Amino acid sequence: MKLITKFSLASLVVLACSTSAYAANQKYFDKLDANGDQTLNKAEFTAGLQKYFVKKDITDPEEQKKKATNGFSKRDANGDGKLTFEEFSKKR
């Protein structure tokens, strides 16, 4: 009986953490979605990378453009030029 209780508790903790991560990811996505259309265009996605570029000391505009283009393309599963939340969130 204790094993089942421990397993159930562990499952609830994992579920709570993944739900929390999902909510945080959705909140970040919504923040990047400047025009509120529930998708990210390349400009919105690129704007969201600015903190990453600063953190990684990527100052060359051409390198920034290349990284943004590659990151966007890898996520844009259907090639429509927009990222849905699902495409944005998917593990790569």
C-alpha positions as CSV (number, residue, x, y, z in Angstrom):
1,M,0.0,0.0,0.0
2,K,2.8,2.4,0.8
3,L,4.4,1.8,-2.6
4,I,1.2,2.8,-4.3
5,T,0.9,5.9,-2.2
6,K,4.5,6.9,-2.9
7,F,4.1,6.2,-6.6
8,S,0.9,8.3,-6.7
9,L,2.5,11.2,-4.9
10,A,5.5,11.1,-7.2
11,S,3.1,11.1,-10.2
12,L,1.3,14.2,-8.8
13,V,4.6,16.0,-8.3
14,V,5.6,15.3,-11.9
15,L,2.2,16.4,-13.2
16,A,2.3,19.6,-11.2
17,C,5.8,20.4,-12.4
18,S,5.0,19.8,-16.0
19,T,1.7,21.8,-15.7
20,S,3.7,24.6,-14.2
21,A,6.3,24.5,-17.0
22,Y,3.5,24.4,-19.6
23,A,1.9,27.5,-18.0
24,A,5.2,29.4,-17.8
25,N,5.9,28.5,-21.5
26,Q,2.4,29.7,-22.5
27,K,2.9,32.9,-20.6
28,Y,6.3,33.5,-22.4
29,F,4.8,32.7,-25.8
30,D,1.9,35.1,-25.1
31,K,4.4,37.8,-24.2
32,L,6.3,37.3,-27.5
33,D,3.1,37.4,-29.5
34,A,3.1,41.1,-30.0
35,N,0.1,41.3,-32.3
36,G,-2.0,38.8,-30.3
37,D,-2.8,36.4,-33.2
38,Q,-1.8,33.3,-31.2
39,T,1.2,32.6,-33.4
40,L,4.7,34.0,-33.6
41,N,6.0,35.4,-36.8
42,K,9.8,35.5,-37.5
43,A,10.1,39.0,-36.2
44,E,8.3,38.2,-32.9
45,F,10.5,35.1,-32.5
46,T,13.7,37.0,-33.2
47,A,12.7,39.7,-30.8
48,G,12.4,37.0,-28.1
49,L,15.9,35.9,-28.8
50,Q,17.5,39.2,-27.8
51,K,18.1,38.2,-24.2
52,Y,19.6,34.9,-25.4
53,F,22.0,36.8,-27.7
54,V,23.1,39.1,-24.9
55,K,23.5,36.2,-22.5
56,K,25.6,34.3,-25.0
57,D,27.5,37.4,-26.1
58,I,26.3,37.1,-29.7
59,T,26.7,40.6,-31.0
60,D,27.2,40.0,-34.7
61,P,24.0,40.9,-36.5
62,E,24.6,38.3,-39.2
63,E,25.1,35.5,-36.6
64,Q,22.0,36.7,-34.8
65,K,20.0,36.5,-38.0
66,K,21.4,33.1,-38.9
67,K,20.5,31.7,-35.4
68,A,17.1,33.2,-35.5
69,T,16.4,31.9,-39.0
70,N,17.6,28.4,-38.1
71,G,15.7,28.3,-34.8
72,F,12.5,29.5,-36.5
73,S,12.8,27.0,-39.4
74,K,13.4,24.1,-37.1
75,R,10.3,24.9,-35.1
76,D,8.0,25.8,-38.0
77,A,6.9,22.2,-38.7
78,N,4.3,22.9,-41.4
79,G,6.4,25.7,-43.1
80,D,3.7,28.3,-42.9
81,G,5.9,31.0,-41.6
82,K,4.2,31.1,-38.2
83,L,4.8,29.3,-35.0
84,T,1.9,28.0,-33.0
85,F,2.3,27.4,-29.3
86,E,2.7,23.7,-30.0
87,E,5.5,24.2,-32.6
88,F,7.2,26.7,-30.3
89,S,7.0,24.4,-27.3
90,K,7.9,21.1,-29.0
91,K,11.1,19.5,-27.8
92,R,13.8,19.5,-30.5
